[in-house]
């Protein structure tokens, strides 16, 4: 899905912030669903990815995924995969590319992803 007239415009990152980009088409629609359902929480998730994408120590709501979901390949590179709990069931998963200072939003869902059950 390409952005067009009427679509929101994300500001570029400022010094010290990470860029947040969509890695999949499904993430675009999922992110829009999250924005409609919980705009305040979704904005806080976006701020977290921009300013503190890999918190240390991690929290229950913001942590690296484990086991076979702990990393994934994007553009030929294996990157750590993190999760932010946006709402009780809503989640975002992103790949953290510290070298390029980008968070690749891979999944955004208003419901809990079944892969972690």
Secondary structure by P-SEA (a helix, b strand, c coil): cccccccbbbbcccccbbbbbbccaaaaaaaaaaaaccaaaaaaaaaaaaccccccccccccccccccccccccccbbbbbbbbbcccccbbbbbbcccccbbbbcbbbcccccccc
